[in-house]
Amino acid sequence: MIESSKGIERVRLAFSAAGVPCDVKEMPSTTRTAQEAAQAIGCEVAQIAKSLVFRGQSRDTAILVIASGAHRVDEAKLALLIGENVERADAAFVRSRSGFAIGGVPPAGHHSKMRTFLDAALLRHSVIWAAAGTPFAVVPLTPDNLQRLTGAEWCEVRARD
């Protein structure tokens, strides 16, 4: 089994354990960025549920934010939610904590438990799309199923432009 297949299988197992449908779509072109994913799927960028890993600066904890692809996360808002300053995690930190490469990090199936927050902007869409373990695989979800899958809270994390 190649590495990408292992990642997709971990995603399927996590969805199954949560009782959430998992219809992984493997794409012929990359879905590494929100823009690339939206183009490959044929949806709005705002429907992309991008999984972003942040690092808590004082406790070296991994924090996962599943945000709308249409905007950036406000790190100051996130810091207030968790009670410490945060920074975007580098590729090595993301892989060590999630088990996935940047561009393929799914909302579940990670190597280690991460405190997770869901961007309330995703509630505006009946169908959202998340990475499914590789930079070429995506999975459709409803906001309710995303919440059931992650057990995370909805919050306002959007950076104001």
C-alpha positions in Angstrom: 0.0 0.0 0.0 1.5 3.4 -0.9 1.7 6.2 1.6 -1.2 8.2 0.1 -3.5 5.1 0.3 -2.6 4.7 3.9 -3.6 8.3 4.6 -7.0 7.9 2.8 -7.6 4.7 4.7 -7.0 6.5 8.1 -9.5 9.1 7.1 -12.1 6.5 6.2 -11.6 4.7 9.5 -12.0 8.0 11.4 -15.2 8.9 9.6 -16.5 5.3 10.1 -15.8 5.5 13.9 -17.7 8.7 14.1 -20.6 7.4 12.1 -20.1 10.0 9.4 -20.4 9.1 5.6 -17.1 9.1 3.8 -17.1 9.4 0.0 -13.5 10.2 -0.8 -12.9 11.7 -4.3 -9.4 11.2 -5.7 -8.8 14.1 -8.1 -6.5 14.1 -11.2 -5.1 17.5 -10.2 -3.8 18.9 -6.9 -6.2 20.1 -4.2 -3.3 21.3 -2.0 -4.7 24.9 -1.7 -8.3 26.1 -1.2 -8.2 27.6 -4.7 -6.9 24.5 -6.3 -9.5 22.3 -4.5 -12.4 24.6 -5.5 -11.3 24.5 -9.1 -10.9 20.7 -9.1 -14.3 20.2 -7.4 -16.2 22.9 -9.2 -17.4 24.7 -6.0 -16.9 28.0 -4.3 -13.6 28.6 -2.4 -15.7 29.4 0.7 -17.0 25.7 0.6 -13.5 24.4 1.2 -12.9 23.4 4.8 -9.1 23.8 5.1 -7.5 22.1 8.1 -4.8 24.5 9.5 -2.5 23.4 12.3 -1.2 26.1 14.7 1.4 25.7 17.4 0.8 27.0 20.9 3.9 28.9 21.7 4.2 28.3 25.4 3.0 24.7 25.7 4.1 23.5 22.2 0.6 22.1 21.6 -1.0 21.5 18.3 -4.3 23.3 17.6 -6.4 22.5 14.5 -8.6 25.1 12.9 -10.9 24.0 10.2 -11.6 27.2 8.3 -13.4 28.4 5.2 -11.1 28.5 2.2 -12.3 32.1 1.5 -10.4 33.8 4.3 -7.5 33.7 6.8 -7.5 32.8 10.5 -7.0 35.6 12.9 -4.2 34.3 15.2 -5.1 36.9 17.9 -8.7 35.5 18.1 -7.4 32.0 18.2 -4.9 32.9 21.0 -7.8 34.3 23.1 -9.7 31.1 22.6 -6.9 28.9 23.8 -5.2 31.2 26.3 -1.8 31.4 24.7 -0.1 32.9 21.7 -0.1 30.8 18.5 1.8 30.6 15.3 1.3 28.7 12.1 3.0 25.4 12.4 5.8 24.4 10.0 5.6 21.3 7.8 7.6 19.1 10.2 5.3 20.0 13.1 2.2 19.4 11.1 3.3 16.0 9.9 4.6 14.9 13.4 1.3 15.8 15.1 -1.2 15.0 12.3 0.5 12.3 10.4 -0.3 14.1 7.1 1.5 16.6 4.9 0.3 20.2 4.5 -2.3 20.3 1.7 -3.7 16.9 2.7 -4.5 17.3 6.4 -8.1 16.0 6.9 -10.4 17.1 9.8 -9.9 13.7 11.5 -7.7 10.6 11.6 -4.6 12.3 13.1 -1.7 10.7 14.9 -2.3 12.8 18.0 -5.3 14.5 19.5 -5.5 18.2 18.7 -7.8 20.8 20.2 -10.0 21.7 17.3 -12.0 24.7 16.3 -14.5 25.1 13.5 -14.9 28.3 11.6 -18.5 29.4 11.9 -18.4 30.7 8.3 -18.6 27.1 7.1 -22.2 26.9 8.5 -23.3 29.0 5.5 -23.0 26.1 3.2 -25.0 22.9 2.9 -22.0 21.0 1.5 -18.4 21.7 2.4 -15.3 19.9 1.1 -12.3 18.8 3.2 -8.9 17.2 2.5 -9.0 13.4 2.7 -5.4 12.5 3.6 -3.5 13.5 0.4 -3.1 16.6 -1.7 -5.2 14.9 -4.4 -8.1 13.6 -2.3 -11.2 15.4 -0.9 -14.4 14.4 0.9 -17.8 16.1 1.0 -19.4 16.9 4.4 -22.3 18.7 5.9 -21.4 21.2 8.6 -23.4 18.9 11.1 -21.3 15.9 10.1 -18.1 18.0 10.4 -19.1 18.9 13.9 -20.0 15.2 14.7 -16.7 14.0 13.3 -14.5 16.4 15.2 -16.5 17.1 18.4 -15.3 20.7 18.0 -16.9 24.0 18.8 -18.0 26.5 16.2 -16.3 29.9 16.7 -15.5 33.2 14.9 -11.9 33.0 13.8 -12.0 34.9 10.5 -9.4 37.6 10.1 -11.0 40.9 9.0 -9.4 42.2 5.8 
